[in-house]
Amino acid sequence: MNTSDISKLVKNQPGGHSLGQAFYKDPDIYQREIERIFMKSWLYAGHTSQVPNVGDYFLYELDNESVIVIRETVDSIKGLLNVCRHRGSRVCLSASGNANLLVCPYHGWTYEKNGQLRGASHTYPGFKKSKYPLTPVNLKVFHGMIFINFDKDPISFDPVEKDMDECLQPYRLDKAKVAHTESYQIKANWKLAVENYCECYHCVPSHPEYAEAHGRSFPRRDMEEALQEVFQKGELVGLPEHNINYDWLDSGGVGIDRSFDRYPLLKGFVTGSRDGKAVAPLLGEIKGYDGGATDMHIGPLTFYLAYCDHVVVYHFKPVTIDSAECEITWLVNETAVEGKDYKPDDLIWLWDITTIADKRIIEDNQKGVNSRYYEPGPFTEMEVFEQGFIDWYLSSMK
């Protein structure tokens, strides 16, 4: 499908409806998505607690790209393309580790932690090492969260920092740590995975464990009284009443989505857990439980569910045209001790069981979309955020 065909398809997409089949199946559309969305957006790569020591690194991988996220110094984290400047071999082969020097296993070219070439044997006279550093990747650290951007001239991250800084402060995510990470491989196009996350129309029938305790499962107008109670309690425990909504077409550019939206928990639950009771120590500066939770969104493909005692980070990315990865990270207070202050099984229970169910739902959705009889259907009032994603997606693909 050529550029003209894709543009025509975007133009003819019916408003207020799910996407046409080609958007989930056509390889040319998929490559256009990679270039126009993923290579231009600020993407969540990980958390600073994953690289606590100088030389610690982990790899962030997307499509054909691999990025070395490495702590260069105590105060500096770098992003470097994992591509040797000699003949292109991967330099780091392990998903994470610690390295004083980055040594290409193919011909031994050796790089400093800042990417500068330190050594290359048997080169011709006049060879200048300074001309062959590992290619840097744009990287921002924000409240302990690490974001990268592949674009050579990336959109400014300043709006995210400006709008989200104050409301994130009580959580002190820079003083949090990764308690657990789980990767869920989904046999479906990445957009179906994101669409599913962006609506809770399916929550009551599909996620009883979530729906019984989370006000997001119901229309917002039905939760207003309970939400006001959360705001009142939140003021006492140090949580903000902020409501920030710069998502999708309101974000101001591809890749800088940001939102912060509080809502009530139900039935006396204080957090997202099996019995509604706390599963970890309070985060940051929070002084108690206000009976609420917070949905956050930073960048187009990373969503956060913040409770008073832990934060759940959902990061989506494509693997192929018909497979996606949902990586979930659970953050807790950095002082929390596993086995004493929190038990991983209790911490991850709700969102593990929910995501396993979502995996099945999304894969069944893909099977239906694959049908020769599939036609786009209309959105409901419970799918406004999903429709916003679709409108933004189509705008990005023009």
HUSULWO-V771963 format. One record per residue. N is the residue number from 1. SS is DSSP state (~ for helix, > for strand, _ for the rest). PHI is phi in whole degrees, 0 to 359 (999 if undefined). Layout:
BEGIN
n: {N;N}
ss: {SS;SS}
phi: {PHI;PHI}
END
This chain:
BEGIN
n: {1;2;3;4;5;6;7;8;9;10;11;12;13;14;15;16;17;18;19;20;21;22;23;24;25;26;27;28;29;30;31;32;33;34;35;36;37;38;39;40;41;42;43;44;45;46;47;48;49;50;51;52;53;54;55;56;57;58;59;60;61;62;63;64;65;66;67;68;69;70;71;72;73;74;75;76;77;78;79;80;81;82;83;84;85;86;87;88;89;90;91;92;93;94;95;96;97;98;99;100;101;102;103;104;105;106;107;108;109;110;111;112;113;114;115;116;117;118;119;120;121;122;123;124;125;126;127;128;129;130;131;132;133;134;135;136;137;138;139;140;141;142;143;144;145;146;147;148;149;150;151;152;153;154;155;156;157;158;159;160;161;162;163;164;165;166;167;168;169;170;171;172;173;174;175;176;177;178;179;180;181;182;183;184;185;186;187;188;189;190;191;192;193;194;195;196;197;198;199;200;201;202;203;204;205;206;207;208;209;210;211;212;213;214;215;216;217;218;219;220;221;222;223;224;225;226;227;228;229;230;231;232;233;234;235;236;237;238;239;240;241;242;243;244;245;246;247;248;249;250;251;252;253;254;255;256;257;258;259;260;261;262;263;264;265;266;267;268;269;270;271;272;273;274;275;276;277;278;279;280;281;282;283;284;285;286;287;288;289;290;291;292;293;294;295;296;297;298;299;300;301;302;303;304;305;306;307;308;309;310;311;312;313;314;315;316;317;318;319;320;321;322;323;324;325;326;327;328;329;330;331;332;333;334;335;336;337;338;339;340;341;342;343;344;345;346;347;348;349;350;351;352;353;354;355;356;357;358;359;360;361;362;363;364;365;366;367;368;369;370;371;372;373;374;375;376;377;378;379;380;381;382;383;384;385;386;387;388;389;390;391;392;393;394;395;396;397;398}
ss: {_;_;~;~;~;~;~;~;~;~;~;~;_;_;_;_;>;_;_;_;_;~;~;~;~;_;~;~;~;~;~;~;~;~;~;~;~;~;_;_;_;_;>;>;>;>;>;~;~;~;~;_;_;_;_;>;>;>;>;>;>;>;_;_;>;>;>;>;>;>;>;>;>;_;_;>;>;>;>;>;>;_;_;_;_;_;_;_;_;_;_;_;_;_;_;>;>;>;_;_;_;>;>;_;_;_;_;_;_;>;>;_;_;_;_;_;>;>;>;_;_;_;_;_;_;_;_;_;~;~;~;_;_;_;_;>;_;>;>;>;>;>;_;_;>;>;>;>;>;_;_;_;_;_;_;_;_;~;~;~;~;~;~;~;~;~;~;~;~;~;~;_;~;~;~;>;>;>;>;>;>;>;>;>;>;>;_;_;_;~;~;~;~;~;~;~;~;_;_;_;_;_;~;~;~;~;_;~;~;~;~;_;_;>;~;~;~;_;_;~;~;~;~;~;~;~;~;~;~;~;~;~;~;~;~;~;~;_;_;_;_;_;_;>;>;>;_;~;~;~;_;_;_;_;_;_;_;>;>;>;>;>;>;>;>;_;_;_;_;_;_;_;_;_;_;_;_;_;_;_;_;_;_;_;_;_;_;_;_;_;_;>;>;>;>;>;>;>;_;_;_;>;>;>;>;>;_;_;_;_;>;>;>;>;>;>;>;>;>;>;_;_;>;>;>;>;>;>;>;>;>;>;>;_;_;_;_;>;_;_;_;>;_;~;~;~;~;~;~;~;~;~;~;~;~;~;~;~;~;~;~;~;~;~;~;~;~;~;~;_;_;_;_;_;_;_;_;>;_;_;~;~;~;~;~;~;~;~;~;~;~;~;~;~;~;~;~;_}
phi: {999;276;301;297;295;295;299;294;296;298;297;271;296;293;294;71;231;295;289;292;302;300;295;259;236;277;293;289;296;300;294;294;299;302;286;271;248;287;278;241;266;279;246;292;255;168;234;300;293;282;228;289;247;304;95;293;213;216;257;250;236;208;54;265;259;223;242;272;260;228;278;285;225;304;252;224;242;245;244;229;297;275;225;298;281;278;226;92;297;298;269;263;257;273;296;201;169;223;215;284;228;261;246;292;286;280;235;82;302;237;238;287;293;271;96;291;290;261;209;209;279;59;276;289;305;91;299;250;299;296;275;231;282;299;289;285;242;302;218;231;251;224;52;84;267;255;240;234;216;280;293;291;231;289;298;297;274;305;300;296;297;295;276;257;301;295;287;277;308;300;283;45;293;289;249;254;215;285;267;196;227;224;250;247;271;243;275;196;298;303;294;295;293;292;303;299;293;280;221;244;300;270;295;296;287;255;230;300;295;279;297;293;237;241;296;295;286;232;305;301;298;279;249;299;297;295;294;298;295;298;299;295;291;300;298;285;258;93;256;280;260;301;222;243;223;242;258;53;291;271;284;95;161;293;100;234;301;202;206;212;219;269;206;277;268;246;57;78;294;251;202;271;209;298;246;85;269;303;242;199;297;302;276;46;262;289;260;182;255;252;75;229;220;231;266;231;214;227;77;287;235;232;234;232;242;255;260;288;246;196;235;251;253;255;236;254;203;285;251;220;299;238;210;218;240;246;256;247;239;256;254;228;305;298;275;293;253;300;89;252;265;204;246;308;299;287;298;267;310;298;278;288;294;291;287;299;294;297;304;296;300;294;294;293;300;298;299;291;297;290;296;294;261;297;223;301;247;281;281;249;293;271;237;295;293;296;298;299;298;296;297;295;300;296;297;291;266;296}
END
